[in-house]
Amino acid sequence: MSAEVDAWMDAYDNPQKDGVQQVRALILAADPRMGECIKWKAPTFTYKGNLASFFPRAKKHVSLMFHSGARFAEQHPILEGEGATARSIKFLDADDIAAKAPALQALVRAWCEAKDA
């Protein structure tokens, strides 16, 4: 976990803060190549490019936008949306985060593998 994102999280005032922290920890634990930083005023996960960013203003769920998610949508049905490039995942609560954790971590590993291919 980066100090930059830790500082952002310390200042983050949102009812979804605990969920954001849980999803953050899952992503970073999924693959040691995954890093994080603040881009677009939000925590962003990176490895040889931008994987995903939180939408920090969401108050009813944790929202994570995958910048190139369309590329992985067929193999990872956890991704939602129909745009040309981006996809998202919404986590409703702690139980939903736990249920989606294996699929989320598989997606993170797939990203890292694709970037190294």
MILUM-725012 format. One record per residue: residue number from 1; residue in one letter; x, y, z of N, C-alpha, C, CB in turn. Coordinates in steps of 0.1 Angstrom, whole numbers, plus 5000, padded with zeros to 4 digits. Glycine has a CB too. Layout:
! MILUM-725012
   n res  n.X  n.Y  n.Z ca.X ca.Y ca.Z  c.X  c.Y  c.Z cb.X cb.Y cb.Z
 NUM   a    X    Y    Z    X    Y    Z    X    Y    Z    X    Y    Z
...
//
This chain:
! MILUM-725012
   n res  n.X  n.Y  n.Z ca.X ca.Y ca.Z  c.X  c.Y  c.Z cb.X cb.Y cb.Z
   1   m 5008 4988 5000 5000 5000 5000 5009 5012 5000 4990 5000 5012
   2   s 5005 5022 4992 5013 5034 4991 5009 5044 5001 5012 5040 4976
   3   a 5019 5052 5005 5017 5063 5015 5008 5073 5009 5030 5069 5019
   4   e 5009 5076 4996 5000 5085 4989 4985 5081 4990 5004 5087 4974
   5   v 4982 5069 4988 4969 5064 4989 4964 5063 5003 4967 5050 4982
   6   d 4973 5059 5012 4970 5060 5027 4966 5073 5031 4982 5055 5035
   7   a 4973 5084 5027 4969 5098 5030 4956 5101 5024 4980 5107 5025
   8   w 4953 5097 5012 4940 5100 5006 4929 5093 5014 4940 5095 4991
   9   m 4931 5081 5018 4921 5073 5025 4919 5080 5039 4926 5059 5027
  10   d 4929 5085 5045 4928 5092 5058 4918 5103 5057 4941 5096 5064
  11   a 4919 5110 5046 4910 5122 5044 4897 5119 5038 4918 5132 5035
  12   y 4895 5107 5033 4883 5103 5026 4871 5102 5036 4885 5089 5019
  13   d 4861 5110 5034 4849 5110 5042 4837 5105 5034 4846 5124 5048
  14   n 4834 5092 5036 4824 5086 5028 4819 5073 5035 4829 5082 5014
  15   p 4806 5071 5035 4801 5059 5042 4806 5046 5036 4786 5059 5041
  16   q 4812 5046 5024 4817 5034 5018 4832 5032 5021 4815 5034 5003
  17   k 4838 5040 5030 4852 5040 5032 4857 5026 5036 4856 5049 5043
  18   d 4851 5019 5045 4855 5005 5048 4855 4996 5036 4846 5000 5060
  19   g 4845 4997 5028 4844 4988 5017 4855 4991 5006 4830 4990 5010
  20   v 4858 5004 5005 4868 5008 4996 4882 5002 5001 4870 5024 4995
  21   q 4884 5003 5014 4896 4997 5019 4897 4982 5017 4897 5000 5034
  22   q 4885 4975 5019 4885 4961 5017 4888 4957 5002 4871 4955 5020
  23   v 4882 4964 4993 4885 4962 4979 4899 4965 4975 4875 4970 4970
  24   r 4904 4976 4980 4918 4980 4978 4928 4968 4983 4922 4993 4986
  25   a 4925 4963 4995 4934 4953 5000 4933 4940 4991 4930 4949 5014
  26   l 4921 4937 4986 4920 4925 4977 4927 4927 4964 4905 4923 4974
  27   i 4927 4938 4959 4934 4941 4946 4949 4940 4948 4930 4955 4940
  28   l 4954 4946 4958 4968 4946 4961 4973 4932 4965 4972 4956 4971
  29   a 4965 4924 4971 4969 4911 4975 4968 4901 4963 4961 4906 4986
  30   a 4961 4905 4953 4959 4895 4942 4972 4892 4934 4949 4901 4932
  31   d 4981 4902 4933 4993 4900 4925 5003 4910 4930 4990 4901 4910
  32   p 5015 4905 4933 5026 4915 4938 5030 4925 4928 5038 4907 4942
  33   r 5026 4924 4915 5030 4934 4905 5021 4946 4905 5029 4928 4891
  34   m 5009 4944 4912 5000 4955 4912 5004 4967 4921 4986 4950 4916
  35   g 5003 4979 4916 5006 4991 4924 4994 5000 4925 5018 4998 4918
  36   e 4996 5011 4932 4985 5020 4934 4991 5034 4934 4977 5017 4946
  37   c 4983 5044 4931 4986 5058 4931 4973 5066 4931 4996 5062 4920
  38   i 4974 5079 4932 4963 5088 4931 4963 5094 4917 4962 5099 4942
  39   k 4953 5091 4909 4951 5097 4896 4936 5101 4895 4955 5087 4884
  40   w 4934 5112 4888 4920 5117 4887 4913 5118 4900 4912 5107 4878
  41   k 4921 5122 4910 4916 5125 4924 4910 5112 4930 4906 5136 4923
  42   a 4915 5101 4927 4910 5088 4932 4921 5078 4932 4898 5083 4924
  43   p 4920 5068 4942 4930 5057 4941 4928 5049 4928 4927 5047 4953
  44   t 4940 5047 4922 4940 5040 4909 4950 5029 4910 4944 5050 4897
  45   f 4947 5017 4904 4955 5006 4905 4962 5004 4891 4947 4993 4908
  46   t 4975 5002 4892 4984 5002 4880 4993 4990 4879 4991 5015 4879
  47   y 4996 4986 4867 5007 4977 4864 5009 4978 4849 5005 4962 4868
  48   k 5019 4985 4845 5022 4987 4830 5009 4994 4824 5025 4974 4823
  49   g 5003 5003 4831 4991 5010 4826 4981 5010 4838 4986 5003 4814
  50   n 4970 5017 4835 4960 5019 4845 4950 5008 4844 4953 5033 4843
  51   l 4948 5000 4855 4938 4989 4855 4925 4995 4859 4943 4978 4865
  52   a 4924 5001 4871 4911 5005 4876 4912 5017 4886 4904 4993 4883
  53   s 4901 5025 4887 4901 5036 4896 4887 5035 4904 4902 5049 4889
  54   f 4888 5038 4917 4876 5040 4924 4868 5052 4920 4878 5040 4939
  55   f 4855 5052 4920 4847 5064 4919 4843 5068 4933 4833 5061 4910
  56   p 4851 5078 4938 4850 5081 4952 4837 5088 4957 4861 5090 4956
  57   r 4829 5093 4948 4817 5100 4952 4805 5090 4954 4813 5110 4942
  58   a 4806 5078 4950 4795 5068 4952 4793 5066 4967 4799 5054 4945
  59   k 4781 5067 4972 4778 5066 4986 4769 5054 4989 4770 5079 4990
  60   k 4763 5048 4979 4755 5036 4982 4762 5023 4979 4742 5037 4974
  61   h 4773 5023 4973 4781 5011 4970 4795 5015 4967 4775 5003 4958
  62   v 4804 5006 4967 4818 5008 4962 4818 5006 4947 4828 4998 4969
  63   s 4823 5016 4940 4823 5015 4925 4837 5016 4920 4815 5027 4919
  64   l 4841 5006 4912 4854 5005 4907 4853 5005 4891 4861 4992 4912
  65   m 4860 5014 4884 4859 5015 4870 4872 5009 4864 4857 5029 4865
  66   f 4871 4999 4855 4882 4993 4848 4883 5000 4835 4880 4978 4847
  67   h 4894 5007 4833 4896 5016 4822 4896 5009 4808 4910 5023 4823
  68   s 4901 4997 4808 4901 4988 4796 4893 4975 4798 4915 4985 4791
  69   g 4883 4976 4806 4876 4965 4810 4869 4957 4799 4865 4968 4820
  70   a 4865 4964 4788 4859 4957 4777 4868 4946 4772 4855 4967 4766
  71   r 4881 4948 4772 4890 4938 4768 4889 4925 4775 4905 4944 4769
  72   f 4884 4925 4788 4884 4914 4796 4870 4909 4800 4891 4916 4809
  73   a 4860 4916 4794 4846 4914 4798 4841 4899 4795 4837 4924 4792
  74   e 4845 4894 4784 4840 4881 4780 4845 4870 4790 4844 4878 4766
  75   q 4858 4871 4794 4864 4861 4803 4861 4864 4817 4879 4861 4801
  76   h 4856 4876 4820 4854 4880 4834 4840 4886 4835 4865 4890 4840
  77   p 4830 4878 4836 4816 4884 4836 4812 4892 4849 4806 4873 4835
  78   i 4821 4893 4858 4819 4902 4869 4819 4917 4865 4831 4901 4880
  79   l 4825 4920 4853 4825 4933 4848 4812 4937 4842 4836 4935 4837
  80   e 4807 4949 4845 4794 4954 4840 4796 4965 4830 4785 4958 4852
  81   g 4786 4967 4821 4787 4978 4812 4788 4974 4798 4798 4988 4816
  82   e 4786 4984 4789 4785 4981 4775 4793 4991 4766 4771 4980 4770
  83   g 4801 4999 4773 4809 5009 4765 4820 5003 4757 4815 5019 4775
  84   a 4826 5011 4748 4836 5006 4739 4849 5001 4747 4840 5017 4729
  85   t 4852 5008 4758 4864 5004 4765 4863 5001 4780 4874 5015 4763
  86   a 4856 5009 4787 4855 5008 4802 4844 4998 4806 4853 5022 4808
  87   r 4846 4993 4818 4836 4984 4825 4837 4988 4839 4838 4969 4822
  88   s 4828 4983 4847 4828 4986 4862 4823 4974 4870 4819 4998 4865
  89   i 4826 4975 4883 4821 4965 4892 4816 4973 4904 4832 4955 4897
  90   k 4804 4970 4909 4798 4976 4920 4798 4966 4932 4784 4982 4917
  91   f 4802 4970 4943 4801 4961 4955 4791 4968 4965 4816 4960 4962
  92   l 4781 4960 4968 4770 4966 4976 4773 4967 4991 4758 4958 4974
  93   d 4780 4957 4996 4783 4956 5011 4794 4946 5013 4770 4952 5019
  94   a 4798 4943 5025 4809 4934 5029 4806 4920 5023 4811 4934 5044
  95   d 4794 4916 5024 4791 4902 5019 4793 4902 5004 4777 4898 5023
  96   d 4789 4912 4997 4790 4913 4982 4805 4913 4979 4783 4925 4976
  97   i 4813 4921 4986 4828 4921 4984 4833 4907 4986 4834 4931 4994
  98   a 4830 4900 4996 4835 4887 4999 4831 4877 4987 4830 4881 5012
  99   a 4819 4878 4983 4814 4870 4972 4821 4872 4959 4799 4872 4970
 100   k 4824 4885 4956 4831 4888 4943 4846 4888 4944 4826 4902 4939
 101   a 4852 4886 4956 4866 4886 4958 4874 4877 4948 4870 4883 4972
 102   p 4870 4864 4947 4878 4855 4939 4878 4860 4924 4872 4841 4939
 103   a 4866 4865 4919 4865 4869 4905 4873 4882 4903 4851 4872 4901
 104   l 4873 4891 4913 4881 4903 4912 4896 4900 4912 4878 4913 4925
 105   q 4900 4891 4921 4914 4888 4921 4919 4881 4908 4918 4880 4933
 106   a 4910 4873 4903 4913 4866 4890 4915 4876 4879 4902 4856 4886
 107   l 4907 4886 4879 4907 4897 4869 4920 4905 4871 4895 4907 4871
 108   v 4924 4908 4883 4937 4915 4885 4949 4907 4880 4939 4918 4900
 109   r 4949 4894 4883 4960 4885 4878 4960 4884 4862 4958 4871 4884
 110   a 4948 4884 4856 4947 4884 4842 4953 4896 4836 4932 4882 4837
 111   w 4950 4908 4842 4956 4920 4837 4971 4920 4837 4951 4932 4846
 112   c 4976 4916 4848 4991 4915 4850 4997 4905 4840 4995 4911 4864
 113   e 4991 4894 4838 4996 4884 4828 4995 4890 4814 4988 4871 4829
 114   a 4984 4896 4811 4983 4902 4797 4993 4913 4795 4969 4908 4796
 115   k 4997 4920 4805 5007 4931 4804 5021 4925 4802 5006 4940 4815
 116   d 5023 4913 4807 5036 4907 4806 5037 4898 4794 5039 4899 4818
 117   a 5026 4896 4787 5026 4887 4775 5033 4893 4763 5012 4883 4771
//
